[in-house]
Amino acid sequence: MSDTNITTLPNGLRIVTRHMPGLHSATLGVWVNAGGRDERAEQNGIAHFLEHMAFKGTARRTALQIAEEIEDVGGYINAYTSRDTTAYYARVLAADTGLALDVISDILLNPSFDEREIEIERGVILQEIGQALDTPDDIVFDWLQEAAYPDQPIGRPILGPAERVSQFGRPDLSRFVTEQYGPDRMILAAAGAVDHDAIVRQAEATLGALKPRPGGLRDAARWRGAEARRIKDLEQAHFTLAFEGPGYRSPHYHASQIWTVAMGGGMSSRLFQKIREERGLCYTIFAQSGFHDDTGMMTIYAGTASEDLAELMTLTVDELKRSVDQLSDAEIARARAQLKAGMLMGLESSSGQAERIARSLAIWGRVPEPDETAAKLDSVTREDIAEYAASMIARHPAMALYGPVEHAPSLDELADRLAA
């Protein structure tokens, strides 16, 4: 029998909890289905700015009181912004879940958006943007995202441009909340030593009166696949290559996960073995997958010396082609094992469980049991993976290069090599 319970309040707010026997703590938070993808061009960066303002004071609490109330009981509170979601969550002992929900509800319902705090946090975010720009293996992924989805919300950086962040004010923050933070776009998730009925009662009292709001019409992603090349005198050349992958609900979702892990998910992966271990062309090379409702992206990253970049790029493309019909049963089994083990290890913490049940409910409208997910991974055949890999590399990729990359092959040259 599942220990997961789901309740939907009349205003559309969904509550999902998972009781974890033996734990003395719990993670509780609200996942809002609004992030960077929901910004208009002039709003780029506002979702992240709003997340930063979450703990800067409400009508009932100062910023210091928010921190003290959670930390006085030994708890931890945080938030994050992605392209699809903004999450506000806390981890506390079982007796303090009521306090955690009260604080998070207060943050969502009664933000003060104090002008002085806005200016302080603006400076913090501008420092964060500057730090990202000074981190080549970080900023190159923003440029890759823009090259894959140009002139679209999904292609813009989550932090936003400094010139835009410098202009945001209280009306901008309030407008985004009004437009996007409706209860039908929120999921209250809790995992660990939790009592579902008690959380529902408190949520009814604190969040039950929140009125549904307009908004939520998200632009569909349109893959374009372009090249971004920025030349700079750096110690290393940074190379990223991406292909459009499936969304969460695609029948190819699990095949894409297995193929990506087999290609670049660890030290035993194809790219790591062929390019780092056998050729010594880089220190770091990996592949990873990202998923959304309507699209996905498989990304390869490597950093190498300028004189080795061209060879690394062509070898990477050659390995992608070979993987269509040369992945061994052992490679596929190893990738499956990594995915299943990673899932199960992540579920040993209340934070991992809360994240999973919130995301699952948002994506599928239910929470699959781990055994169901494992069975779907096991059902993927070698032929499924080959079919997926062939269809993916047949699409035009996107690429971003940064550093001493003036002599690197072009994206069109790599695409031609893939098609040959």
N, C-alpha and C positions, 0 to 999 in steps of 0.2 A: 504494500500500500504506500502511496506517495505521501510525503510529509509536506507537500506544497499545497497551499490554499489560495484561492483567488476570489476577490469580492470587487464588484463594480458599484460605486456610489451613484445615486441618481444624476449627479452632475457630470458623470462620465469618468471621474477619477478611478483608476484601477489600483487595487491593493493586492500585492502578491507577497506571501511569506513562505519561508521554508524553515521548519523546526529542525535543529541539528542536535540530537541527544548528546549529552556529555559536555557541551560547551557552557561556559559561564559568562560569555560575552555575546554581543550581537552587533551586526552592522545594519544600519537603517538609513535610507535616503530616498530622495525623489529624483527620478530620471525624467527629464523634460525632452520631448521629441522636437527640439528646436536647437539648431546650432549654426555653424557657418553657412550651410546650404540655404538657410532661410533668410539670409540677409540680402537686401537690395545692394546695388553697387555702392551707393553712398553710405551704406551701413556697415561696410566690410570691417570687421573687427569688433562690432558692438556686442555680439554674443559673448565673446571672450572678456570684454571689458565688464559686462554685466556680471559674469561669474566672479571676477576679481572684486566687484563691489558687494558680493553676497555677505561677506563677513565684516563689512565696514559700518554696520549700525542699522538699527530698525527703529520704529516708533517706540519700542519698549526697551531696547537694549543698545548700549554703546558697542563699538567694536571690541573694546576691552572686555566688556561683560560677556559678549558672545564667546570669546576665547576662554575667559575664566570659568564660566559655568560648565563648559565641557571638560576643561582640563582640571577643574577642582575635583571631579569624580574620576580622574585618570583616563578620560576619553580622548579621542582624536577626531577632528573635523576637517573636511577638505572638499574640494570641488574640481571639476575639469570640464573642458569644452572640446567637442569634436565637431566634425562637419555635420553630423546628424543629431547630436545629443548634447545637452548640458546636464551634469549630474551634481547634486549636493548631498553629501553623505557624512555619517559619523559612525564611529565604532566605540561602543561603551559596554560596561558591564550590564548584565541582564536587568538589574534593578533600575537602571537609568535610561531604558529605552523610551520611557515617557518624556523625560527631559530632552533627549535627542530629537524626538519628533516635534516637541514644542519649539525648540530652537530653529529647526529647519523650516517648520511651518511659518514661524515668525519672519524668517529671512525671505520666504517666498511671498508672503502676504503684505508685509509692512516695511519694505526697504525704505530707508530715509533718503538715500542718495544725497547725502550732505555735500555741499559744494567744496568744502575744504578737503574732505576725504576723496572726492573725485579727482582733485588736483594732485593729491599725494599718489593715488593709485595710477593716475595717468603717467606720472614719472616712473613708477615701477614698471609699467607695461612698455614704455619707450625703452627702458633699459633691457627688458626681455627681448624686444625686437632687435636692439643693437647686438645683444649677445647671440641671437640666432644668425644674424648677418655675419658675425665673426666666427661662426662654426660651420665650416664648409660642408661637412657630412650631415648637417641638419638642414641648412637653407637650400641645398640642392634638391631636396625632396619637394619643397614648395614650388620651385621652378619646374620640376617634373610634373607636378599636379596641374600647374597652369598650362604646360605644353600639351598635356593629355586632354584637358577640358578648357580650352581658352574662352574667355569672355562669358563665363558661366559662374554662378555662385559656388558650385562644387570645385571649381578650379582656383578659387581665390584663397590666399593664406588665412588661416584661422586667426592669427594675431592681428591681421590687417596692416595696411601701410602706415608708417609713422605720421605722415601728413594728415591722414584721416583720424587717427587716434588723437592727435593733437587738438582736434576740433570738437570731439564729442562732449556733450554736456548733459545735464539732468533730463531735459526734454527728450533727448535721443534714447536714453536708457528707459525712461518711462514708456515711451512709444513702443519699443521693442517688447517690453513686458505685456503691454496691452494687446499687441498684435499676435504674440506667439505663446504666451504662458496661460493657455486655457486648461481647465482640468481634464478635458478629454485628450490632451496631449501629455498628460503626466502619469507616471507610474510610481507609486509608493512601494518600495521593495524593502523587505527586512529578512535577515537570515541569522541563524544561530539560536540563542536561548530566547525565543520569541513566543508570544501568545497572540495568535492571529485575531481572535475576537477582541482582545483588549486594544490592539492596534487599530482595528476597524472602528471601534467606538471612539477612540481619541481622534482619528482622522475625520470621522463624521462631525465631531465638535469643532475641529480647527480648520479643515479644508472643505468640509461639506457644503459650505455656503458660497464657495468660489464659483462665479458665474462662467458658463461657456463663453468663449470669445471667437471672433472670426479669425481667419488665418489658417495656416497649415497647408496651403496649396503650394507645393514645392515644384520648382522647375525640373523637368526630366533631364537627366544627364545625356549629353551628346558627345561621344568620344570623337576626337579629331586627330590626335596623334601627330604632334609637331615636334620640332627640335628647339631646345634652349641651350645656347652655348655662351658661357661667360668666361672670358680669358683673364686670368690674374696670375701674378707671380707667387705661386704657392709651392710648398714642398712636394705636394702630391697632386695628381690629377684625379678628380672625382667623377665617376661614371655611373649613371643610372639609366636603366632601360625598362620600359613598362609596356605591358599588353593589357588590353581590355579583357577583364575576366567576368565571371557570372556574378549576379547578385545573390543575396541570401536565399531567395526562394527558388533559384534556378535548380533544375535537376542535375546540373553539372557542379553544384556547389562542393560536394564531398570529393569528387574526382579532382577538382582544381586544388583543393587543400593537399591531397596526397601528392599530386604531381609537383606542387611548389616545394613541399618539404623534401621530396626526393631530390629535387634539383639543387636546393640551396638552404635547407633547414638545419644544417648542423655540420659537424666536422667530417661525417661520413658521406655527406651529400656529393653529388656529381661535380658541381662547380668548385666546391672547396677542394676536393681531391685532385681534379684535373688541373685547375688553374693555380691554386696555392701550393698544394703538396707535391705535385709532379713537376710543375714548371717554376714555382717560386716567384710568380709574377705579382703577388700582392700579399698584404697581411690580412686584409679583411675582404671577404666576398660572401654575399648571402642573397637569398631570395625570400620574399614574403608576400602574403596576400592581404588585401584589404577588401571589404565587402560593404555594399550599401543595398537599399531596397531594389534599385533599378540598374545597378552596374557594379563593377568591381575592378580591381587592378592587381595584376601580378607584377611585382617590382624586383629588379635585380640591382644590387649596388656593389661597387668595388672601388677601392682607392689604390692607386699605383703610381709608379714613377712615370714621368712624361714619356720617356723613351720606350716604355713597355705597354703604353696604353693601347696602341693600335692592335698589337698582338693579343692582348687580353680581350679586347672587344670582339675580334673575329673568332677567337676560341670560344667565347661565351655563346655567340650565335651558332657556331658549329655544334656545341653541346646541346643547345636547344633543339636543333634539327635532329640530332642523333637520338634524343630522348623519345621521339615519337614511336620508334620501333625497337629501341635497344634498352629500355629500362628493364632490369631483371626482376624476377619474382622476389628476390631477396631485398632489393632496393624498395620495392613497393611495400613489402611486409614491414620493413624497418620504418618507413614513413608512417604507415598505419599505427604502428606501436608508439611512435613518438607523439602522434596526435591524440591517441587515446590516453596515454600516460599524462600528457600535458593537461588534458581536460580534467582527469581525475585528481591530479595533484592540485590543480587550481581550486577544486571544490572542497578541499580540506580546510579552507578558511571561510569564515562567515563573509568576508569581503568578496571573495571569489564567487560564493554562492549568490550573494545579493546582486552582484553585477550580472551573473548568468541569468537569473530568473527575470530580472528587469529587461534585459536585452531580448531574451526569448519571447517574453510576452509582447514586447513591442514589435518583433519581427513576425512571429507566427500566431500570435493570439493565444498561445498556450505555452507550457513549459515541458518540453520533452525530457524524459528521464535519461540519465547517462547511458543506460543500456540500449536505449533506442538509437541514440547518436552513434554508439559503438557499432551497432548492427548495421547502420547505414554505411559507415566506413568500411566494414567488412564486406558489404555487398558490392562494392565498386570493383569491377574486374579490370584486368590488364587492358582489355580491349576498350573499356570505357575511358581509361586514362589516355591511351594512344589517340582515340578519337578526339578527346578534349584538347590534348596538346597540339594535334595537327590543326584543329580549327582555330586555336588561339594564335599560333605563330603565323597563320595565314593572314591575320589582320595587321593593318599598319600600326607599328608600335609608336611610342613616344620616347623621347630621350632628353636628358639634361646632362650637361658637362660643365665642370667648373675647375678652374686652375690653369696650368700650362697645357691647354687642350687645342691650340690652334691647328695642329697637324693631325688631329684625330679624324678617323673616317666619319663621313656624314651619316645622318639617319637614313637617307635614301640608299646609300651604299650598303648599310647593314640590312635594310629591308630587301634589297636585291639579292643579297647573299642568302637570306632566309628563303627566298622564293626560288632560288636556283635549283 
